[in-house]
Amino acid sequence: MKTYLVGGAVRDELLGLNVTERDWVVVGAKAQELLDLGFINVGKSFPVFLHPVTKEEYALARIERKTAGGYHGFDFDISHVTLEEDLMRRDLTINAMAKSESGEIIDPYGGQQDLQQKLLRHVSPAFIEDPVRVLRVARFAARYAQLGFTVAPQTMMLMQKMVKQGEIDYLVKERIWKEMQRALTEPNPVAFIQVLRESGALKVILPEVDALYGVPQSPTSHPEIDTGVHTELVLAQATRLSQDPQIRFAALLHDLGKALTPAEYLPKHPQHELKSAQLVKQLCERLHVPKEYQGLAEIVARYHGDCYSAPSLSASALLDLLERCDAFRRPARFMQMIIACTADFKGRPGFEDKEYPPGKILEEAFYAAKDLDLSQAIAKLPDKSGLVIADTIKALRVAAIANALKIAIH
């Protein structure tokens, strides 16, 4: 029985990156041998065990055979499987390396060379058998794009073939979201979108985003013109401003409605915010996106345009905007919204380092209204009906905003 460190731990160690998770493969052993050593069997589809002390995953070396469409359509064999055979079933050469107990790197498929050449390259033609690999390659592009990694042309051709053959149609929504959510935490989530688009998968997985490319915007306010390009720039700015994947997700979806603008209105997009929010809702329901992601994305899509007018609004109009954004009930989400709207403002050529004036105004107005001590004013009211209390709170908040920002009440 021999044990090898495999996959991402070997890859990241060779790249000089911090290794956060270690997986192992065991060659020449049977499941009972590991159980006798105290390992815990946690594998549902194939033999995977947790080490009794470190809790790291140990898998018996295996080969896989395609038996049906999709990524569940596999059978596996663990009898007399060599390390090289186990590594061959992996997706990319940089993930198909192992390290022996003595420290020797086993690299039968050229992973080290591809690390040097900064290429994401498939291990074998069997790559085409698992549609999840299209998403994984895009996610690895998002992780390593800042290091200069690109998808090998031959691998991209296989991904395009998989899309054309309908393999990714088998992907369940939960798996699509899982890979997308992880991609949003990577250093360059824009690369995830770009790789999916080049492979043709974006049109299948996120058709609402794919439809934005080629849609013109007014060159006066959008020098980049193309809405798809603007979306990439906004996502890049959101990534620059925050590590929060919810903010990045909202940035990606904020302008979906522009794809629905009738041709006679272009390059203007009247009422695209409302359309955007509706499309965000549909997309999130389709992919079973968590409610906290959906809620922020919907409110950013719906009100990012209104926020631009904040510098010209009266105190009462600012309060109305804060209430529509549900700022007082969801203050943390409102702050997330301001960051996403800032990314929208900065996501244009020449605007990257400019200040977003509405952000400061909205924040000051919010805190001026929020930090009021309303208890004494309410206690003095002779009529404590709900309507009277609501009107009183509103009047006090408007006055507080007007005083803080030195602006008119109405």
C-alpha positions as CSV (number, residue, x, y, z in Angstrom):
1,M,0.0,0.0,0.0
2,K,1.4,3.4,-1.1
3,T,0.0,6.8,-0.4
4,Y,0.5,9.9,-2.5
5,L,-0.5,13.6,-2.2
6,V,-2.4,14.5,-5.3
7,G,-4.2,17.2,-7.2
8,G,-4.5,20.8,-6.0
9,A,-2.1,20.5,-3.1
10,V,0.8,19.5,-5.4
11,R,-0.2,22.1,-8.0
12,D,-0.3,25.0,-5.6
13,E,2.9,23.9,-3.8
14,L,4.7,24.0,-7.2
15,L,3.2,27.4,-7.9
16,G,4.5,28.7,-4.5
17,L,0.9,29.3,-3.3
18,N,-0.5,28.5,0.2
19,V,-1.9,25.0,0.3
20,T,-5.2,25.0,2.2
21,E,-6.5,21.5,1.4
22,R,-4.7,18.2,0.9
23,D,-6.1,15.1,-0.8
24,W,-4.5,11.7,-1.0
25,V,-4.7,8.7,-3.2
26,V,-4.0,5.2,-2.0
27,V,-2.6,2.6,-4.4
28,G,-2.5,-1.1,-3.8
29,A,-5.0,-1.2,-0.9
30,K,-8.6,-2.4,-0.3
31,A,-11.3,-0.6,1.5
32,Q,-11.2,-3.0,4.5
33,E,-7.5,-2.3,5.0
34,L,-8.2,1.4,5.5
35,L,-11.2,0.7,7.7
36,D,-9.0,-1.6,9.9
37,L,-6.6,1.4,10.3
38,G,-9.4,3.6,11.6
39,F,-10.3,5.5,8.5
40,I,-13.9,6.6,8.1
41,N,-15.7,5.8,4.8
42,V,-17.5,8.9,3.6
43,G,-17.7,8.1,-0.2
44,K,-21.2,7.8,-1.6
45,S,-20.3,7.2,-5.3
46,F,-16.8,5.8,-4.8
47,P,-14.4,4.8,-2.0
48,V,-13.3,7.9,-0.1
49,F,-12.1,7.9,3.5
50,L,-11.3,10.4,6.2
51,H,-8.0,10.0,8.1
52,P,-8.8,9.3,11.7
53,V,-6.6,12.1,13.0
54,T,-6.1,14.8,10.2
55,K,-9.6,14.3,8.7
56,E,-8.0,14.7,5.3
57,E,-9.5,12.8,2.3
58,Y,-8.0,9.5,1.1
59,A,-9.4,7.9,-2.0
60,L,-8.6,4.5,-3.4
61,A,-7.0,4.7,-6.8
62,R,-9.6,4.2,-9.4
63,I,-10.5,4.4,-13.1
64,E,-13.8,5.6,-14.5
65,R,-15.8,4.5,-17.5
66,K,-18.5,6.6,-19.2
67,T,-21.9,4.7,-19.1
68,A,-24.4,7.5,-19.8
69,G,-24.8,11.2,-20.5
70,G,-24.0,13.8,-18.0
71,Y,-21.6,13.8,-15.0
72,H,-23.4,11.0,-13.0
73,G,-23.1,8.6,-16.0
74,F,-19.9,6.9,-14.8
75,D,-18.9,3.5,-13.4
76,F,-15.6,3.0,-11.6
77,D,-13.1,0.2,-10.9
78,I,-10.6,0.1,-8.1
79,S,-9.0,-3.3,-8.7
80,H,-5.3,-3.3,-9.6
81,V,-5.4,0.4,-10.6
82,T,-2.0,2.2,-10.9
83,L,-1.2,5.7,-9.8
84,E,-0.8,6.7,-13.5
85,E,-4.2,5.3,-14.3
86,D,-5.8,7.2,-11.5
87,L,-4.1,10.5,-12.5
88,M,-5.3,10.0,-16.1
89,R,-8.9,10.3,-15.2
90,R,-8.4,13.9,-13.8
91,D,-9.4,17.0,-15.7
92,L,-6.3,19.1,-16.2
93,T,-2.6,18.2,-16.4
94,I,-1.8,20.7,-13.6
95,N,-4.2,18.7,-11.4
96,A,-2.8,15.3,-12.5
97,M,0.4,15.3,-10.5
98,A,1.3,13.4,-7.3
99,K,3.9,13.6,-4.6
100,S,5.3,10.5,-3.0
101,E,6.1,10.1,0.7
102,S,9.8,10.7,-0.2
103,G,8.9,14.0,-1.9
104,E,9.2,12.8,-5.5
105,I,6.9,14.5,-8.0
106,I,5.1,12.0,-10.3
107,D,4.0,13.8,-13.4
108,P,3.1,11.5,-16.3
109,Y,1.1,14.0,-18.3
110,G,3.2,17.1,-18.4
111,G,1.7,19.1,-15.6
112,Q,4.9,20.8,-14.5
113,Q,5.6,21.9,-18.1
114,D,2.0,23.4,-18.4
115,L,2.6,25.2,-15.1
116,Q,5.7,26.8,-16.6
117,Q,3.8,27.6,-19.8
118,K,0.8,28.8,-17.8
119,L,-1.6,26.5,-19.6
120,L,-4.9,24.9,-18.5
121,R,-4.7,21.7,-20.6
122,H,-6.8,18.6,-20.5
123,V,-5.2,15.3,-19.6
124,S,-6.8,13.0,-22.1
125,P,-9.7,12.9,-24.6
126,A,-11.8,11.5,-21.8
127,F,-12.1,15.1,-20.6
128,I,-15.1,15.4,-22.9
129,E,-17.1,12.8,-20.9
130,D,-17.7,15.1,-17.9
131,P,-19.6,18.4,-18.5
132,V,-18.7,19.8,-15.1
133,R,-15.2,20.2,-16.5
134,V,-16.3,23.1,-18.7
135,L,-17.3,25.0,-15.5
136,R,-14.1,23.8,-13.7
137,V,-11.8,25.0,-16.4
138,A,-13.5,28.4,-16.4
139,R,-13.2,28.5,-12.6
140,F,-9.5,27.7,-12.7
141,A,-9.1,30.5,-15.3
142,A,-10.7,32.8,-12.7
143,R,-8.3,31.6,-10.1
144,Y,-5.1,31.7,-12.1
145,A,-5.7,34.4,-14.8
146,Q,-3.8,36.9,-12.7
147,L,-0.8,34.6,-13.0
148,G,-1.1,34.6,-16.7
149,F,-2.8,31.3,-17.2
150,T,-4.9,30.7,-20.3
151,V,-6.9,27.8,-21.6
152,A,-5.0,25.6,-24.1
153,P,-6.5,25.9,-27.6
154,Q,-7.0,22.2,-27.9
155,T,-8.9,22.2,-24.6
156,M,-11.1,25.1,-25.6
157,M,-11.9,23.1,-28.8
158,L,-13.0,20.2,-26.7
159,M,-15.1,22.4,-24.5
160,Q,-16.8,23.9,-27.5
161,K,-17.5,20.4,-28.8
162,M,-19.1,19.5,-25.5
163,V,-21.4,22.5,-25.7
164,K,-22.4,21.7,-29.3
165,Q,-23.1,18.1,-28.4
166,G,-25.4,19.1,-25.5
167,E,-23.3,17.6,-22.8
168,I,-23.6,20.6,-20.5
169,D,-27.4,20.4,-20.8
170,Y,-27.1,17.5,-18.3
171,L,-25.8,19.8,-15.6
172,V,-28.1,20.2,-12.6
173,K,-28.8,23.8,-11.5
174,E,-27.3,23.3,-8.1
175,R,-23.9,22.2,-9.6
176,I,-23.9,25.2,-12.0
177,W,-24.5,27.5,-9.0
178,K,-21.9,25.8,-6.9
179,E,-19.2,26.3,-9.5
180,M,-20.4,29.9,-10.2
181,Q,-20.4,30.8,-6.5
182,R,-16.9,29.5,-6.1
183,A,-15.7,31.4,-9.2
184,L,-17.1,34.6,-7.7
185,T,-14.7,34.2,-4.8
186,E,-11.6,33.8,-7.1
187,P,-9.2,36.7,-7.9
188,N,-10.6,37.2,-11.4
189,P,-14.2,36.1,-11.9
190,V,-14.3,38.0,-15.2
191,A,-12.1,35.3,-16.6
192,F,-14.8,32.7,-15.6
193,I,-17.4,34.6,-17.8
194,Q,-15.0,35.1,-20.7
195,V,-14.0,31.4,-20.8
196,L,-17.7,30.3,-20.7
197,R,-18.5,32.7,-23.5
198,E,-15.6,31.6,-25.7
199,S,-16.7,27.9,-25.2
200,G,-20.3,28.7,-26.0
201,A,-21.4,27.6,-22.5
202,L,-22.4,31.1,-21.3
203,K,-25.3,31.1,-23.8
204,V,-26.6,27.8,-22.2
205,I,-25.8,28.5,-18.5
206,L,-26.4,32.3,-18.3
207,P,-28.2,33.3,-21.5
208,E,-29.3,36.6,-19.9
209,V,-25.6,37.6,-19.5
210,D,-24.6,36.3,-22.9
211,A,-27.4,38.4,-24.5
212,L,-25.7,41.6,-23.3
213,Y,-22.8,41.3,-25.7
214,G,-23.2,43.5,-28.8
215,V,-26.0,45.6,-27.2
216,P,-25.0,49.3,-27.7
217,Q,-25.1,52.0,-25.0
218,S,-24.8,55.7,-25.3
219,P,-21.1,56.5,-26.0
220,T,-21.5,59.8,-24.0
221,S,-22.0,57.9,-20.7
222,H,-20.5,54.6,-21.8
223,P,-17.3,54.9,-23.8
224,E,-17.1,51.1,-23.9
225,I,-20.4,51.1,-25.8
226,D,-21.0,47.3,-25.6
227,T,-23.1,46.3,-22.6
228,G,-21.4,43.0,-22.3
229,V,-18.0,44.7,-22.1
230,H,-19.5,47.1,-19.5
231,T,-20.7,44.1,-17.5
232,E,-17.2,42.7,-17.4
233,L,-15.7,46.1,-16.4
234,V,-18.3,46.4,-13.6
235,L,-17.5,42.9,-12.3
236,A,-13.8,43.7,-12.4
237,Q,-14.4,46.9,-10.4
238,A,-16.6,45.0,-7.9
239,T,-13.8,42.5,-7.5
240,R,-11.4,45.4,-6.9
241,L,-13.6,47.0,-4.3
242,S,-14.8,43.9,-2.4
243,Q,-14.1,40.2,-1.8
244,D,-17.8,39.7,-1.1
245,P,-19.2,37.3,-3.7
246,Q,-22.7,38.6,-3.2
247,I,-21.6,42.1,-4.4
248,R,-19.8,40.6,-7.4
249,F,-22.9,38.6,-8.3
250,A,-25.0,41.7,-8.2
251,A,-22.5,43.6,-10.3
252,L,-22.6,40.8,-12.9
253,L,-26.4,40.9,-13.2
254,H,-27.2,44.6,-12.7
255,D,-27.9,45.5,-16.4
256,L,-29.6,42.3,-17.7
257,G,-32.6,44.3,-18.9
258,K,-30.6,46.2,-21.5
259,A,-30.7,43.1,-23.7
260,L,-34.5,43.5,-23.9
261,T,-34.5,47.2,-25.1
262,P,-36.4,47.5,-28.4
263,A,-34.1,48.5,-31.3
264,E,-35.8,51.8,-31.9
265,Y,-34.7,53.1,-28.4
266,L,-31.0,52.1,-28.7
267,P,-28.5,53.2,-27.6
268,K,-30.7,54.5,-24.8
269,H,-32.3,52.0,-22.4
270,P,-35.4,53.5,-20.8
271,Q,-36.8,51.5,-17.8
272,H,-34.1,48.9,-18.1
273,E,-33.7,48.7,-14.3
274,L,-37.2,47.2,-13.8
275,K,-36.6,44.7,-16.6
276,S,-33.2,43.9,-15.1
277,A,-34.7,43.1,-11.7
278,Q,-37.3,40.9,-13.2
279,L,-34.6,38.9,-15.2
280,V,-32.5,38.7,-12.0
281,K,-35.4,37.1,-10.2
282,Q,-36.0,34.6,-13.1
283,L,-32.3,33.7,-13.3
284,C,-32.0,33.2,-9.5
285,E,-35.1,31.0,-9.3
286,R,-33.8,28.9,-12.2
287,L,-30.4,28.3,-10.7
288,H,-31.7,28.0,-7.1
289,V,-29.5,30.9,-6.0
290,P,-29.5,31.6,-2.3
291,K,-32.0,34.3,-1.1
292,E,-29.2,36.6,0.2
293,Y,-27.6,36.7,-3.3
294,Q,-30.9,37.2,-5.0
295,G,-32.1,39.9,-2.7
296,L,-29.0,42.1,-3.2
297,A,-28.9,41.4,-7.0
298,E,-32.5,42.4,-7.4
299,I,-32.3,45.6,-5.5
300,V,-29.1,46.7,-7.2
301,A,-30.6,45.9,-10.6
302,R,-33.8,47.8,-9.7
303,Y,-32.3,51.0,-8.1
304,H,-28.7,51.5,-9.4
305,G,-30.1,54.0,-11.9
306,D,-32.0,55.9,-9.3
307,C,-28.9,56.2,-7.1
308,Y,-27.2,58.3,-9.8
309,S,-29.7,61.1,-9.1
310,A,-28.9,61.2,-5.3
311,P,-26.9,64.5,-5.5
312,S,-29.9,66.4,-7.0
313,L,-32.5,65.0,-4.7
314,S,-34.3,66.8,-1.8
315,A,-34.2,65.3,1.7
316,S,-37.7,63.9,1.3
317,A,-36.8,62.3,-2.0
318,L,-33.6,60.8,-0.5
319,L,-35.6,59.3,2.3
320,D,-38.0,57.8,-0.2
321,L,-35.1,56.3,-2.1
322,L,-33.6,54.9,1.1
323,E,-37.0,53.3,2.0
324,R,-37.4,51.8,-1.5
325,C,-34.0,50.2,-1.1
326,D,-35.1,48.8,2.3
327,A,-32.1,50.5,3.9
328,F,-33.5,50.7,7.4
329,R,-34.6,47.1,7.7
330,R,-31.5,45.8,5.8
331,P,-28.7,48.2,6.5
332,A,-25.8,45.7,5.8
333,R,-27.4,44.9,2.4
334,F,-27.8,48.6,1.7
335,M,-24.0,49.1,2.2
336,Q,-23.4,46.2,-0.1
337,M,-25.7,47.9,-2.7
338,I,-23.6,51.1,-2.5
339,I,-20.5,49.2,-3.3
340,A,-22.1,47.5,-6.2
341,C,-23.4,50.8,-7.5
342,T,-19.9,52.2,-7.1
343,A,-18.6,49.4,-9.3
344,D,-21.2,50.2,-11.9
345,F,-20.1,53.9,-11.9
346,K,-16.4,52.9,-12.1
347,G,-16.9,50.2,-14.7
348,R,-16.3,52.5,-17.7
349,P,-13.1,53.6,-19.4
350,G,-11.7,56.7,-17.7
351,F,-14.0,56.4,-14.6
352,E,-12.0,53.6,-12.8
353,D,-10.3,56.0,-10.3
354,K,-13.1,58.6,-10.0
355,E,-15.2,59.1,-6.9
356,Y,-18.8,58.0,-7.0
357,P,-20.6,61.1,-5.5
358,P,-24.0,59.4,-4.9
359,G,-22.4,56.8,-2.6
360,K,-21.3,59.4,0.0
361,I,-24.6,61.2,-0.2
362,L,-26.6,58.0,0.3
363,E,-24.5,56.9,3.1
364,E,-24.6,60.3,4.9
365,A,-28.4,60.5,4.4
366,F,-28.8,56.9,5.7
367,Y,-26.8,57.5,8.9
368,A,-28.5,60.8,9.6
369,A,-31.9,59.2,9.5
370,K,-30.9,56.0,11.2
371,D,-29.1,57.4,14.2
372,L,-32.1,59.5,15.3
373,D,-33.4,58.8,18.8
374,L,-37.1,58.6,18.1
375,S,-38.3,57.3,21.4
376,Q,-38.9,60.6,23.1
377,A,-40.7,62.1,20.1
378,I,-43.0,59.1,19.9
379,A,-43.6,59.2,23.7
380,K,-44.8,62.8,23.4
381,L,-47.4,62.0,20.8
382,P,-51.0,62.3,22.0
383,D,-52.2,60.1,19.2
384,K,-50.0,56.9,19.0
385,S,-51.8,55.3,16.1
386,G,-49.6,53.6,13.5
387,L,-50.2,56.2,10.9
388,V,-49.3,59.1,13.1
389,I,-46.1,57.4,14.4
390,A,-45.1,56.6,10.8
391,D,-45.6,60.2,9.7
392,T,-43.7,61.5,12.7
393,I,-40.7,59.3,12.0
394,K,-40.7,60.3,8.4
395,A,-40.8,64.0,9.2
396,L,-38.0,63.6,11.7
397,R,-35.9,61.6,9.3
398,V,-36.4,64.1,6.5
399,A,-35.4,67.0,8.8
400,A,-32.3,65.1,9.9
401,I,-31.2,64.4,6.3
402,A,-31.8,68.0,5.3
403,N,-29.7,69.2,8.3
404,A,-26.9,66.8,7.7
405,L,-26.6,67.4,4.0
406,K,-27.6,71.1,4.1
407,I,-30.3,70.5,1.4
408,A,-33.9,71.4,1.0
409,I,-36.6,69.3,2.7
410,H,-38.7,69.2,-0.5
